[in-house]
Amino acid sequence: MDLKKTIEAILFVAGRPVNIRELEKTTGAPKDTVTQALSEIKDGRKDSGVILLEQNGAYLLSTNPDCSPQVKDFLNLELREKLTDATLETLAIITYKQPVSRAEIEAIRGVNSQYSLRILMMRGLVERIPSPKDARMHLYRTTHEFLQNLGIRDIKELPDFSELTAKVKPPEGFLDLTQPPQSKNEGAV
């Protein structure tokens, strides 16, 4: 295992600060080896568009401040675009299943939803909150701004999910979200 590559990959997918203890546990490497790898990653990325930052003993990948004007311009263009079908689908899942984990969203959609979640958070429609069951995990829920955009005060004002799904049946071969998931072994003898 290439420890530096592994740590970079973990930091990339985490999208949040990761502490050394988490990196030790995940990689199986001792603290001094993890610390050395982080130092090498930081040195190797100092002239890159993506740098390694330390915040209160935790590490995360971030855009280089030298690129801030161009990154802001890009994000502003991105925010002016309409929401894609994938992003709207992600928003609908969060709206009716909230609070919901990224893993649950991706299990329903069947694809990675990181980009859609980022867009929804940047637009202030969705927020990430700590999971009460596991401090390392996050859940997603809609925001007050989301409600304002819909012209409602409470999520309960939205149509009931079961009423909506009763009116719209999924096409043949599509996942029916109105039914609980069935075990692959269900019905096996």
Contact map, one row per residue, 1 for C-alpha under 8 A:
111001000000000000000000000000000000000000000000000000000000000000000000000000000000000000000000000000000000000000000000000000000000000000000000000000000000000000000000000000000000000000000
111111000000000000000000000000000000000000000000000000000000000000000000000000000000000000000000000000000000000000000000000000000000000000000000000000000000000000000000000000000000000000000
111111100000000000000000001000000100100000000000000000000000000000000000000000000000000000000000000000000000000000000000000000000000000000000000000000000000000000000000000000000000000000000
011111110000000000000000000000000000110110000000000000000000000000000000000000000000000000000000000000000000000000000000000000000000000000000000000000000000000000000000000000000000000000000
011111111000000000000000000000000000000000000000000000000000000000000000000000000000000000000000000000000000000000000000000000000000000000000000000000000000000000000000000000000000000000000
111111111100000000000000001000000000000000000000000000000000000000000000000000000000000000000000000000000000000000000000000000000000000000000000000000000000000000000000000000000000000000000
001111111110000000000010001000000000110000000000000000000000000000000000000000000000000000000000000000000000000000000000000000000000000000000000000000000000000000000000000000000000000000000
000111111111000000000000000000000000000010000000000000000000100000000000000000000000000000000000000000000000000000000000000000000000000000000000000000000000000000000000000000000000000000000
000011111111100000000000000000000000000000000000000000000000000000000000000000000000000000000000000000000000000000000000000000000000000000000000000000000000000000000000000000000000000000000
000001111111110000000000000000000000000000000000000000000000000000000000000000000000000000000000000000000000000000000000000000000000000000000000000000000000000000000000000000000000000000000
000000111111111111000000000000000000000000000000000000000011100000000000000000000000000000000000000000000000000000000000000000000000000000000000000000000000000000000000000000000000000000000
000000011111111000000000000000000000000000000000000000000001100000000000000000000000000000000000000000000000000000000000000000000000000000000000000000000000000000000000000000000000000000000
000000001111111000000000000000000000000000000000000000000000000000000000000000000000000000000000000000000000000000000000000000000000000000000000000000000000000000000000000000000000000000000
000000000111111111000000000000000000000000000000000000000000000000000000000000000000000000000000000000000000000000000000000000000000000000000000000000000000000000000000000000000000000000000
000000000011111110000000000000000000000000000000000000000001100000000000000000000000000000000000000000000000000000000000000000000000000000000000000000000000000000000000000000000000000000000
000000000010011111000000000000000000000000000000000000000001000000000000000000000000000000000000000000000000000000000000000000000000000000000000000000000000000000000000000000000000000000000
000000000010011111100000000000000000000000000000000001100111000000000000000000000000000000000000000000000000000000000000000000000000000000000000000000000000000000000000000000000000000000000
000000000010010111110110000000000000000000000000000000000111000000000000000000000000000000000000000000000000000000000000000000000000000000000000000000000000000000000000000000000000000000000
000000000000000011111110000000000000000000000000000000001110000000000000000000000000000000000000000000000000000000000000000000000000000000000000000000000000000000000000000000000000000000000
000000000000000001111111000000100110000000000000000000001110000000000000000000000000000000000000000000000000000000000000000000000000000000000000000000000000000000000000000000000000000000000
000000000000000000111111100000100000000000000000000000000000000000000000000000000000000000000000000000000000000000000000000000000000000000000000000000000000000000000000000000000000000000000
000000000000000001111111110000000000000000000000000000000000000000000000000000000000000000000000000000000000000000000000000000000000000000000000000000000000000000000000000000000000000000000
000000100000000001111111111110000100000000000000000000000000000000000000000000000000000000000000000000000000000000000000000000000000000000000000000000000000000000000000000000000000000000000
000000000000000000011111111111100100000000000000000000000000000000000000000000000000000000000000000000000000000000000000000000000000000000000000000000000000000000000000000000000000000000000
000000000000000000001111111110000000000000000000000000000000000000000000000000000000000000000000000000000000000000000000000000000000000000000000000000000000000000000000000000000000000000000
000000000000000000000111111100000000000000000000000000000000000000000000000000000000000000000000000000000000000000000000000000000000000000000000000000000000000000000000000000000000000000000
001001100000000000000011111110000000000000000000000000000000000000000000000000000000000000000000000000000000000000000000000000000000000000000000000000000000000000000000000000000000000000000
000000000000000000000011111111000000000000000000000000000000000000000000000000000000000000000000000000000000000000000000000000000000000000000000000000000000000000000000000000000000000000000
000000000000000000000011101111101100000000000000000000000000000000000000000000000000000000000000000000000000000000000000000000000000000000000000000000000000000000000000000000000000000000000
000000000000000000000001000111111100000000000000000000000000000000000000000000000000000000000000000000000000000000000000000000000000000000000000000000000000000000000000000000000000000000000
000000000000000000011001000011111110000000000000000000000000000000000000000000000000000000000000000000000000000000000000000000000000000000000000000000000000000000000000000000000000000000000
000000000000000000000000000001111111000000000000000000000000000000000000000000000000000000000000000000000000000000000000000000000000000000000000000000000000000000000000000000000000000000000
000000000000000000000000000011111111100000000000000000000000000000000000000000000000000000000000000000000000000000000000000000000000000000000000000000000000000000000000000000000000000000000
001000000000000000010011000011111111110000000000000000000000000000000000000000000000000000000000000000000000000000000000000000000000000000000000000000000000000000000000000000000000000000000
000000000000000000010000000000111111111000000000000000000000000000000000000000000000000000000000000000000000000000000000000000000000000000000000000000000000000000000000000000000000000000000
000000000000000000000000000000011111111100000000000000000000000000000000000000000000000000000000000000000000000000000000000000000000000000000000000000000000000000000000000000000000000000000
001100100000000000000000000000001111111110000000000000000000000000000000000000000000000000000000000000000000000000000000000000000000000000000000000000000000000000000000000000000000000000000
000100100000000000000000000000000111111111000000000000000000000000000000000000000000000000000000000000000000000000000000000000000000000000000000000000000000000000000000000000000000000000000
000000000000000000000000000000000011111111100000000000000000000000000000000000000000000000000000000000000000000000000000000000000000000000000000000000000000000000000000000000000000000000000
000100000000000000000000000000000001111111110000000000000000000000000000000000000000000000000000000000000000000000000000000000000000000000000000000000000000000000000000000000000000000000000
000100010000000000000000000000000000111111111000000100000000000000000000000000000000000000000000000000000000000000000000000000000000000000000000000000000000000000000000000000000000000000000
000000000000000000000000000000000000011111111100001110000000000000000000000000000000000000000000000000000000000000000000000000000000000000000000000000000000000000000000000000000000000000000
000000000000000000000000000000000000001111111100000000000000000000000000000000000000000000000000000000000000000000000000000000000000000000000000000000000000000000000000000000000000000000000
000000000000000000000000000000000000000111111111000000000000000000000000000000000000000000000000000000000000000000000000000000000000000000000000000000000000000000000000000000000000000000000
000000000000000000000000000000000000000011111111111100000000000000000000000000000000000000000000000000000000000000000000000000000000000000000000000000000000000000000000000000000000000000000
000000000000000000000000000000000000000001111111001100000000000000000000000000000000000000000000000000000000000000000000000000000000000000000000000000000000000000000000000000000000000000000
000000000000000000000000000000000000000000011111101000000000000000000000000000000000000000000000000000000000000000000000000000000000000000000000000000000000000000000000000000000000000000000
000000000000000000000000000000000000000000011111111000000000000100000000000000000000000000000000000000000000000000000000000000000000000000000000000000000000000000000000000000000000000000000
000000000000000000000000000000000000000000001011111000000000001101100000000000000000000000000000000000000000000000000000000000000000000000000000000000000000000000000000000000000000000000000
000000000000000000000000000000000000000000001001111100000000111100000000000000000000000000000000000000000000000000000000000000000000000000000000000000000000000000000000000000000000000000000
000000000000000000000000000000000000000001001111111110000000111100000000000000000000000000000000000000000000000000000000000000000000000000000000000000000000000000000000000000000000000000000
000000000000000000000000000000000000000011001100011111000011110000000000000000000000000000000000000000000000000000000000000000000000000000000000000000000000000000000000000000000000000000000
000000000000000000000000000000000000000001000000001111100011110000000000000000000000000000000000000000000000000000000000000000000000000000000000000000000000000000000000000000000000000000000
000000000000000010000000000000000000000000000000000111111111000000000000000000000000000000000000000000000000000000000000000000000000000000000000000000000000000000000000000000000000000000000
000000000000000010000000000000000000000000000000000011111111000000000000000000000000000000000000000000000000000000000000000000000000000000000000000000000000000000000000000000000000000000000
000000000000000000000000000000000000000000000000000001111100000000000000000000000000000000000000000000000000000000000000000000000000000000000000000000000000000000000000000000000000000000000
000000000000000000110000000000000000000000000000000001111110000000000000000000000000000000000000000000000000000000000000000000000000000000000000000000000000000000000000000000000000000000000
000000000000000011110000000000000000000000000000000001111111000000000000000000000000000000000000000000000000000000000000000000000000000000000000000000000000000000000000000000000000000000000
000000000010000011110000000000000000000000000000000111101111100000000000000000000000000000000000000000000000000000000000000000000000000000000000000000000000000000000000000000000000000000000
000000000011001111000000000000000000000000000000000111100111110000000000000000000000000000000000000000000000000000000000000000000000000000000000000000000000000000000000000000000000000000000
000000010011001000000000000000000000000000000000011110000011111000000000000000000000000000000000000000000000000000000000000000000000000000000000000000000000000000000000000000000000000000000
000000000000000000000000000000000000000000000000011110000001111100000000000000000000000000000000000000000000000000000000000000000000000000000000000000000000000000000000000000000000000000000
000000000000000000000000000000000000000000000000111000000000111110110000000000000000000000000000000000000000000000000000000000000000000000000000000000000000000000000000000000000000000000000
000000000000000000000000000000000000000000000001111000000000011111110000000000000000000000000000000000000000000000000000000000000000000000000000000000000000000000000000000000000000000000000
000000000000000000000000000000000000000000000000000000000000001111110000000000000000000000000000000000000000000000000000000000000000000000000000000000000000000000000000000000000000000000000
000000000000000000000000000000000000000000000000100000000000000111111000000000000000000000000000000000000000000000000000000000000000000000000000000000000000000000000000000000000000000000000
000000000000000000000000000000000000000000000000100000000000001111111110000000000000000000000000000000000000000000000000000000000000000000000000000000000000000000000000000000000000000000000
000000000000000000000000000000000000000000000000000000000000001111111111000000000000000000000000000000000000000000000000000000000000000000000000000000000000000000000000000000000000000000000
000000000000000000000000000000000000000000000000000000000000000001111111100000000000000000000000000000000000000000000000000000000000000000000000000000000000000000000000000000000000000000000
000000000000000000000000000000000000000000000000000000000000000000111111110000000000000000000000000000000000000000000000000000000000000000000000000000000000000000000000000000000000000000000
000000000000000000000000000000000000000000000000000000000000000000111111111000000000000000000000000000000000000000000000000000000000000000000000000000000000000000000000000000000000000000000
000000000000000000000000000000000000000000000000000000000000000000011111111100000000000000000000000000000000000000000000000000000000000000000000000000000000000000000000000000000000000000000
000000000000000000000000000000000000000000000000000000000000000000001111111110000000000000000000000000000000000000000000000000000000000000000000000000000000000000000000000000000000000000000
000000000000000000000000000000000000000000000000000000000000000000000111111111000000000000000000000000000000000000000000000000000000000000000000000000000000000000000000000000000000000000000
000000000000000000000000000000000000000000000000000000000000000000000011111111100000000000000000000000000000000000000000000000000000000000000000000000000000000000000000000000000000000000000
000000000000000000000000000000000000000000000000000000000000000000000001111111110000000000000000000000000000000000000000000000000000000000000000000000000000000000000000000000000000000000000
000000000000000000000000000000000000000000000000000000000000000000000000111111111000000000000000000000000000000000000000000000000000000000000000000000000000000000000000000000000000000000000
000000000000000000000000000000000000000000000000000000000000000000000000011111111000000000000000000000000000000000000000000000000000000000000000000000000000000000000000000000000000000000000
000000000000000000000000000000000000000000000000000000000000000000000000001111111100000000000000000000000000000000000010011000000000000000000000000000000000000000000000000000000000000000000
000000000000000000000000000000000000000000000000000000000000000000000000000111111100000000000000000000000000000000000000000000000000000000000000000000000000000000000000000000000000000000000
000000000000000000000000000000000000000000000000000000000000000000000000000011111110000000000000000000000000000000000000000000000000000000000000000000000000000000000000000000000000000000000
000000000000000000000000000000000000000000000000000000000000000000000000000000111111000000000000000000000000000000000000000000000000000000000000000000000000000000000000000000000000000000000
000000000000000000000000000000000000000000000000000000000000000000000000000000001111101100000000000000000000000000000000000000000000000000000000000000000000000000000000000000000000000000000
000000000000000000000000000000000000000000000000000000000000000000000000000000000111111100000000000000000000000000000000000000000000000000000000000000000000000000000000000000000000000000000
000000000000000000000000000000000000000000000000000000000000000000000000000000000011111110000000000000000000000000000000000000000000000000000000000000000000000000000000000000000000000000000
000000000000000000000000000000000000000000000000000000000000000000000000000000000001111111000000000000000000000000010000000000000000000000000000000000000000000000000000000000000000000000000
000000000000000000000000000000000000000000000000000000000000000000000000000000000011111111100000000000000000000000011011000000000000000000000000000000000000000000000000000000000000000000000
000000000000000000000000000000000000000000000000000000000000000000000000000000000011111111110000000000000000000000000000000000000000000000000000000000000000000000000000000000000000000000000
000000000000000000000000000000000000000000000000000000000000000000000000000000000000111111111000000000000000100000000000000000000000000000000000000000000000000000000000000000000000000000000
000000000000000000000000000000000000000000000000000000000000000000000000000000000000011111111100000000001000100010011000000000000000000000000000000000000000000000000000000000000000000000000
000000000000000000000000000000000000000000000000000000000000000000000000000000000000001111111110000000000000000000000001000001000000000000000000000000000000000000000000000000000000000000000
000000000000000000000000000000000000000000000000000000000000000000000000000000000000000111111111000000000000000000000000000000000000000000000000000000000000000000000000000000000000000000000
000000000000000000000000000000000000000000000000000000000000000000000000000000000000000011111111110000001000000000000000000000000000000000000000000000000000000000000000000000000000000000000
000000000000000000000000000000000000000000000000000000000000000000000000000000000000000001111111111100001000000000000000000000000000000000011100000000000000000000000000000000000000000000000
000000000000000000000000000000000000000000000000000000000000000000000000000000000000000000111111110000000000000000000000000000000000000000001100000000000010000000000000000000000000000000000
000000000000000000000000000000000000000000000000000000000000000000000000000000000000000000011111110000000000000000000000000000000000000000000000000000000000000010000000000000000000000000000
000000000000000000000000000000000000000000000000000000000000000000000000000000000000000000001111111100000000000000000000000000000000000000000000000000000000000000000000000000000000000000000
000000000000000000000000000000000000000000000000000000000000000000000000000000000000000000001111111100000000000000000000000000000000000000111100000000000000000000000000000000000000000000000
000000000000000000000000000000000000000000000000000000000000000000000000000000000000000000000100111110000000000000000000000000000000000000111000000000000000000000000000000000000000000000000
000000000000000000000000000000000000000000000000000000000000000000000000000000000000000000000100111111011000000000000000000000000000000000111000000000000000000000000000000000000000000000000
000000000000000000000000000000000000000000000000000000000000000000000000000000000000000000000000001111111000000000000000000000000000000011110000000000000000000000000000000000000000000000000
000000000000000000000000000000000000000000000000000000000000000000000000000000000000000000000000000111111100000011000000000000000000000001110000000000000000000000000000000000000000000000000
000000000000000000000000000000000000000000000000000000000000000000000000000000000000000000000000000011111110000000000000000000000000000000000000000000000000000000000000000000000000000000000
000000000000000000000000000000000000000000000000000000000000000000000000000000000000000000000000000111111111000000000000000000000000000000000000000000000000000000000000000000000000000000000
000000000000000000000000000000000000000000000000000000000000000000000000000000000000000001001100000111111111100010000000000000000000000000000000000000000000000000000000000000000000000000000
000000000000000000000000000000000000000000000000000000000000000000000000000000000000000000000000000001111111111110000000000000000000000000000000000000000000000000000000000000000000000000000
000000000000000000000000000000000000000000000000000000000000000000000000000000000000000000000000000000111111111000000000000000000000000000000000000000000000000000000000000000000000000000000
000000000000000000000000000000000000000000000000000000000000000000000000000000000000000000000000000000011111110000000000000000000000000000000000000000000000000000000000000000000000000000000
000000000000000000000000000000000000000000000000000000000000000000000000000000000000000011000000000000001111111110000000000000000000000000000000000000000000000000000000000000000000000000000
000000000000000000000000000000000000000000000000000000000000000000000000000000000000000000000000000000000111111100000000000000000000000000000000000000000000000000000000000000000000000000000
000000000000000000000000000000000000000000000000000000000000000000000000000000000000000000000000000000000110111110000000000000000000000000000000000000000000000000000000000000000000000000000
000000000000000000000000000000000000000000000000000000000000000000000000000000000000000000000000000000000100111111100000000000000000000000000000000000000000000000000000000000000000000000000
000000000000000000000000000000000000000000000000000000000000000000000000000000000000000001000000000001001100101111111000000000000000000000000000000000000000000000000000000000000000000000000
000000000000000000000000000000000000000000000000000000000000000000000000000000000000000000000000000001000000000111111100000000000000000000000000000000000000000000000000000000000000000000000
000000000000000000000000000000000000000000000000000000000000000000000000000000000000000000000000000000000000000111111110000000000000000000000000000000000000000000000000000000000000000000000
000000000000000000000000000000000000000000000000000000000000000000000000000000000000011001000000000000000000000011111111000000000000000000000000000000000000000000000000000000000000000000000
000000000000000000000000000000000000000000000000000000000000000000000000000000000000001001000000000000000000000011111111100001000000000000000000000000000000000000000000000000000000000000000
000000000000000000000000000000000000000000000000000000000000000000000000000000000000000000000000000000000000000001111111110000000000000000000000000000000000000000000000000000000000000000000
000000000000000000000000000000000000000000000000000000000000000000000000000000100000001000000000000000000000000000111111111000000000000000000000000000000000000000000000000000000000000000000
000000000000000000000000000000000000000000000000000000000000000000000000000000000000001000100000000000000000000000011111111111000000000000000000000000000000000000000000000000000000000000000
000000000000000000000000000000000000000000000000000000000000000000000000000000000000000000000000000000000000000000001111111111110000000000000000000000000000000000000000000000000000000000000
000000000000000000000000000000000000000000000000000000000000000000000000000000100000000000000000000000000000000000000111111110000000000000000000000000000000000000000000000000000000000000000
000000000000000000000000000000000000000000000000000000000000000000000000000000100000000000000000000000000000000000000011111111000000000000000000000000000000000000000000000000000000000000000
000000000000000000000000000000000000000000000000000000000000000000000000000000000000000000000000000000000000000000000001111111100000000000000010110000000000000000000000000000000000000000000
000000000000000000000000000000000000000000000000000000000000000000000000000000000000000000000000000000000000000000000001111111100000000000000111110000000000000000000000000000000000000000000
000000000000000000000000000000000000000000000000000000000000000000000000000000000000000000100000000000000000000000001001101111110000000000011110010000000000000000000000000000000000000000000
000000000000000000000000000000000000000000000000000000000000000000000000000000000000000000000000000000000000000000000000100111111000000000011110000000000000000000000000000000000000000000000
000000000000000000000000000000000000000000000000000000000000000000000000000000000000000000000000000000000000000000000000100001111100000001111000000000000000000000000000000000000000000000000
000000000000000000000000000000000000000000000000000000000000000000000000000000000000000000000000000000000000000000000000000000111110000001111000000000000000000000000000000000000000000000000
000000000000000000000000000000000000000000000000000000000000000000000000000000000000000000000000000000000000000000000000000000011111011111100000000000000000000000000000000000000000000000000
000000000000000000000000000000000000000000000000000000000000000000000000000000000000000000000000000000000000000000000000000000001111111111100000000000000000000000000000000000000000000000000
000000000000000000000000000000000000000000000000000000000000000000000000000000000000000000000000000000000000000000000000000000000111111000000000000000000000000000000000000000000000000000000
000000000000000000000000000000000000000000000000000000000000000000000000000000000000000000000000000000000000000000000000000000000011111000000000000000000000000000000000000000000000000000000
000000000000000000000000000000000000000000000000000000000000000000000000000000000000000000000000000000000000000000000000000000000111111110000000000000000000000000000000000000000000000000000
000000000000000000000000000000000000000000000000000000000000000000000000000000000000000000000000000000000000000000000000000000000111111111000000000000000000000000000000000000000000000000000
000000000000000000000000000000000000000000000000000000000000000000000000000000000000000000000000000000000000000000000000000000000110011111000000000000000000000000000000000000000000000000000
000000000000000000000000000000000000000000000000000000000000000000000000000000000000000000000000000010000000000000000000000000000110011111100000000000000000000000000000000000000000000000000
000000000000000000000000000000000000000000000000000000000000000000000000000000000000000000000000000011000000000000000000000000011110001111110000000000000000000000000000000000000000000000000
000000000000000000000000000000000000000000000000000000000000000000000000000000000000000000000000011111000000000000000000000000011110000011111000000000000000000000000000000000000000000000000
000000000000000000000000000000000000000000000000000000000000000000000000000000000000000000000100011111000000000000000000000001111000000001111100000000000000000000000000000000000000000000000
000000000000000000000000000000000000000000000000000000000000000000000000000000000000000000000110011100000000000000000000000001111000000000111110000000000000000000000000000000000000000000000
000000000000000000000000000000000000000000000000000000000000000000000000000000000000000000000110010000000000000000000000000011100000000000011111011000000000000000000000000000000000000000000
000000000000000000000000000000000000000000000000000000000000000000000000000000000000000000000000000000000000000000000000000111100000000000001111111000000000000000000000000000000000000000000
000000000000000000000000000000000000000000000000000000000000000000000000000000000000000000000000000000000000000000000000000010000000000000000111111100000000000000000000000000000000000000000
000000000000000000000000000000000000000000000000000000000000000000000000000000000000000000000000000000000000000000000000000110000000000000000011111110000000000000000000000000000000000000000
000000000000000000000000000000000000000000000000000000000000000000000000000000000000000000000000000000000000000000000000000111000000000000000111111111000000000000000000000000000000000000000
000000000000000000000000000000000000000000000000000000000000000000000000000000000000000000000000000000000000000000000000000000000000000000000111111111111110000000000000000000000000000000000
000000000000000000000000000000000000000000000000000000000000000000000000000000000000000000000000000000000000000000000000000000000000000000000001111111111000000000000000000000000000000000000
000000000000000000000000000000000000000000000000000000000000000000000000000000000000000000000000000000000000000000000000000000000000000000000000111111110000000000000000000000000000000000000
000000000000000000000000000000000000000000000000000000000000000000000000000000000000000000000000000000000000000000000000000000000000000000000000011111110000000000000000000000000000000000000
000000000000000000000000000000000000000000000000000000000000000000000000000000000000000000000000000000000000000000000000000000000000000000000000001111111000000000000000000000000000000000000
000000000000000000000000000000000000000000000000000000000000000000000000000000000000000000000000000000000000000000000000000000000000000000000000001111111110100000000000000000000000000000000
000000000000000000000000000000000000000000000000000000000000000000000000000000000000000000000000000000000000000000000000000000000000000000000000001100111110100000000000000000000000000000000
000000000000000000000000000000000000000000000000000000000000000000000000000000000000000000000000000000000000000000000000000000000000000000000000001000011111110000000000000000000000000000000
000000000000000000000000000000000000000000000000000000000000000000000000000000000000000000000010000000000000000000000000000000000000000000000000001000011111110000000000000000000000000000000
000000000000000000000000000000000000000000000000000000000000000000000000000000000000000000000000000000000000000000000000000000000000000000000000000000000111111100000000000000000000000000000
000000000000000000000000000000000000000000000000000000000000000000000000000000000000000000000000000000000000000000000000000000000000000000000000000000011111111000000000000000000000000000000
000000000000000000000000000000000000000000000000000000000000000000000000000000000000000000000000000000000000000000000000000000000000000000000000000000000111111100000000000000000000000000000
000000000000000000000000000000000000000000000000000000000000000000000000000000000000000000000000000000000000000000000000000000000000000000000000000000000001111110110000000000000000000000000
000000000000000000000000000000000000000000000000000000000000000000000000000000000000000000000000000000000000000000000000000000000000000000000000000000000001011111110000000000000000000000000
000000000000000000000000000000000000000000000000000000000000000000000000000000000000000000000001000000000000000000000000000000000000000000000000000000000000001111111000000000000000000000000
000000000000000000000000000000000000000000000000000000000000000000000000000000000000000000000000000000000000000000000000000000000000000000000000000000000000000111111100000000000100000000000
000000000000000000000000000000000000000000000000000000000000000000000000000000000000000000000000000000000000000000000000000000000000000000000000000000000000001111111110000000000000000000000
000000000000000000000000000000000000000000000000000000000000000000000000000000000000000000000000000000000000000000000000000000000000000000000000000000000000001111111111000000000000000000000
000000000000000000000000000000000000000000000000000000000000000000000000000000000000000000000000000000000000000000000000000000000000000000000000000000000000000011111111100000000100000000000
000000000000000000000000000000000000000000000000000000000000000000000000000000000000000000000000000000000000000000000000000000000000000000000000000000000000000001111111100000000000000000000
000000000000000000000000000000000000000000000000000000000000000000000000000000000000000000000000000000000000000000000000000000000000000000000000000000000000000000111111100000000000000000000
000000000000000000000000000000000000000000000000000000000000000000000000000000000000000000000000000000000000000000000000000000000000000000000000000000000000000000011111110000000000000000000
000000000000000000000000000000000000000000000000000000000000000000000000000000000000000000000000000000000000000000000000000000000000000000000000000000000000000000001111111000010000000000000
000000000000000000000000000000000000000000000000000000000000000000000000000000000000000000000000000000000000000000000000000000000000000000000000000000000000000000000001111101110000000000000
000000000000000000000000000000000000000000000000000000000000000000000000000000000000000000000000000000000000000000000000000000000000000000000000000000000000000000000000111111000000000000000
000000000000000000000000000000000000000000000000000000000000000000000000000000000000000000000000000000000000000000000000000000000000000000000000000000000000000000000000011111000000000000000
000000000000000000000000000000000000000000000000000000000000000000000000000000000000000000000000000000000000000000000000000000000000000000000000000000000000000000000000001111100000000000000
000000000000000000000000000000000000000000000000000000000000000000000000000000000000000000000000000000000000000000000000000000000000000000000000000000000000000000000000011111110000000000000
000000000000000000000000000000000000000000000000000000000000000000000000000000000000000000000000000000000000000000000000000000000000000000000000000000000000000000000000010011111000000000000
000000000000000000000000000000000000000000000000000000000000000000000000000000000000000000000000000000000000000000000000000000000000000000000000000000000000000000000000110001111110000000000
000000000000000000000000000000000000000000000000000000000000000000000000000000000000000000000000000000000000000000000000000000000000000000000000000000000000000000000000000000111111000000000
000000000000000000000000000000000000000000000000000000000000000000000000000000000000000000000000000000000000000000000000000000000000000000000000000000000000000001001000000000011111000000000
000000000000000000000000000000000000000000000000000000000000000000000000000000000000000000000000000000000000000000000000000000000000000000000000000000000000000000000000000000011111100000000
000000000000000000000000000000000000000000000000000000000000000000000000000000000000000000000000000000000000000000000000000000000000000000000000000000000000000000000000000000001111110000000
000000000000000000000000000000000000000000000000000000000000000000000000000000000000000000000000000000000000000000000000000000000000000000000000000000000000000000000000000000000011111000000
000000000000000000000000000000000000000000000000000000000000000000000000000000000000000000000000000000000000000000000000000000000000000000000000000000000000000000000000000000000001111101000
000000000000000000000000000000000000000000000000000000000000000000000000000000000000000000000000000000000000000000000000000000000000000000000000000000000000000000000000000000000000111111000
000000000000000000000000000000000000000000000000000000000000000000000000000000000000000000000000000000000000000000000000000000000000000000000000000000000000000000000000000000000000011111000
000000000000000000000000000000000000000000000000000000000000000000000000000000000000000000000000000000000000000000000000000000000000000000000000000000000000000000000000000000000000001111110
000000000000000000000000000000000000000000000000000000000000000000000000000000000000000000000000000000000000000000000000000000000000000000000000000000000000000000000000000000000000011111110
000000000000000000000000000000000000000000000000000000000000000000000000000000000000000000000000000000000000000000000000000000000000000000000000000000000000000000000000000000000000000011111
000000000000000000000000000000000000000000000000000000000000000000000000000000000000000000000000000000000000000000000000000000000000000000000000000000000000000000000000000000000000000011111
000000000000000000000000000000000000000000000000000000000000000000000000000000000000000000000000000000000000000000000000000000000000000000000000000000000000000000000000000000000000000000111
